[in-house]
Amino acid sequence: MIVRGALLALAGGQKVKHVVTSAPGIGDIVTRFAAGESDDDALRATSDLQDEGFDVTLDYLGEDTLDRAQAGLTAGAYVRILHRLADAGLTPRTEVSVKLSAIGQALPGEGVALATDNAMAICAAADEAGSTVTLDMEDHTTTDLTLQTLAELRKEYPATGAVLQSYLHRTEGDCRDLAAAGSRIRLCKGAYREPESVAYQNRADIDRSYVRCMKILLGGGGYPMFATHDDRLITIGEALTRRYGRSRDSYEFQMLYGVRREEQRRLLAAGESVRVYVPYGTEWYGYLVRRMAERPANLSLGLRAILDHQ
Ligand SMILES: Cc1cc2nc3c(=O)[nH]c(=O)nc-3n(C[C@H](O)[C@H](O)[C@H](O)COP(=O)(O)OP(=O)(O)OC[C@H]3O[C@@H](n4cnc5c(N)ncnc54)[C@H](O)[C@@H]3O)c2cc1C
């Protein structure tokens, strides 16, 4: 927990970011968790995964912009990749995941409206490409705004999905609100450093909340997407989907690119739908730090990659 907190605190530090991103050898660890920097890299990884039987969600890396032009460029990058995915015949099995902070949500005053406009443009491109969009969830200060934007987007594009985090006390209620027919909800534990006032701090509490949320989502008419690498939760998920009489096409499991690949293949071989979350792009720093915070072994992997190149 201490290592996790320290790493997540580093995610926002510019000095450390410079040291890490310019370290020799860091490329090796980045390519373990991201497809690469270009659209071509993303398309290649997507095509390979689909050949293996996986579905994909692509995340164009970038977060927290306070620059209107940058927000527009990120939205443009999503529109571009959606066109290319359609041209390559990779939709509908590939969709995109979008962080609202990367498309303007944090801009003072106009942020929510700007991010909603940009997200609407991405949803329109996804719709045209025969694909969908899921809004990633960021720290708790943005949860209400993100769900507000989701509601706006779903008026035009009802298949737009969102993420709920089981570490937040509020999430069971949000699951109840969003478990209705047509609603696509990704359930994850949560990747940010959150205060006790809003979030469970203890692993067992977060896991118990995850199971309660699974039951609520499976009991509703929506399409739950269980995003976890946790063996116990996956086993419980497999059992609950059967207990709730869910057909295999009415829910899916999701995991991150490069994490627990054998388990991804096992689930697929067992007949489950598995979607792999594939990040790509040049702004990989914040994403990488969150992956290291989740598993200290990834940190030693990163340090080893850097030291090997000294
Ligand atoms: C598809 C997907 C989308 C996500 N979207 C969001 C989002 O929008 N917002 C958000 O806050 N969080 C998101 N997350 C991250 C999530 O909240 C967790 O931080 C992350 O999934 C780790 O939790 P876990 O459920 O895998 O369980 P953990 O208890 O963290 O891990 C269980 C086991 O899985 C393995 N494992 C977990 N993480 C790693 C890793 N990084 N590297 C190697 N092994 C690992 C380890 O063996 C570990 O013991 C997403 C996760 C996934 C899979």
The ligand as a Gaussian input file, in Angstrom:
#p B3LYP/6-31G(d) Opt

LIG

0 1
 C       -9.813000      -3.452000     -19.093000
 C       -9.514000      -2.587000     -17.910000
 C       -9.910000      -1.263000     -17.909000
 C       -9.666000      -0.467000     -16.792000
 N      -10.162000       0.819000     -16.776000
 C      -10.009000       1.542000     -15.641000
 C      -10.626000       2.827000     -15.513000
 O      -11.300000       3.333000     -16.409000
 N      -10.443000       3.509000     -14.346000
 C       -9.713000       2.981000     -13.307000
 O       -9.609000       3.629000     -12.255000
 N       -9.109000       1.792000     -13.419000
 C       -9.243000       1.067000     -14.540000
 N       -8.654000      -0.166000     -14.626000
 C       -7.636000      -0.578000     -13.608000
 C       -8.269000      -1.253000     -12.420000
 O       -9.024000      -0.320000     -11.673000
 C       -7.198000      -1.867000     -11.510000
 O       -6.315000      -0.885000     -11.081000
 C       -6.419000      -2.967000     -12.168000
 O       -7.193000      -3.725000     -13.031000
 C       -5.821000      -3.905000     -11.108000
 O       -6.849000      -4.502000     -10.383000
 P       -7.252000      -6.058000     -10.509000
 O       -8.734000      -6.134000     -10.512000
 O       -6.595000      -6.652000     -11.676000
 O       -6.822000      -6.697000      -9.140000
 P       -5.447000      -6.686000      -8.330000
 O       -5.813000      -7.186000      -6.976000
 O       -4.754000      -5.386000      -8.444000
 O       -4.596000      -7.768000      -9.076000
 C       -4.902000      -9.155000      -9.078000
 C       -3.727000      -9.904000      -9.684000
 O       -3.643000      -9.574000     -11.080000
 C       -2.306000      -9.392000     -11.459000
 N       -2.117000      -7.980000     -11.862000
 C       -2.931000      -6.935000     -11.610000
 N       -2.464000      -5.803000     -12.166000
 C       -1.301000      -6.146000     -12.764000
 C       -0.345000      -5.430000     -13.520000
 N       -0.458000      -4.126000     -13.742000
 N        0.717000      -6.104000     -13.993000
 C        0.853000      -7.446000     -13.788000
 N       -0.031000      -8.173000     -13.084000
 C       -1.093000      -7.539000     -12.575000
 C       -1.448000      -9.776000     -10.274000
 O       -1.170000     -11.153000     -10.371000
 C       -2.372000      -9.504000      -9.118000
 O       -2.044000     -10.267000      -8.001000
 C       -8.932000      -0.999000     -15.702000
 C       -8.539000      -2.333000     -15.707000
 C       -8.824000      -3.137000     -16.778000
 C       -8.419000      -4.577000     -16.736000

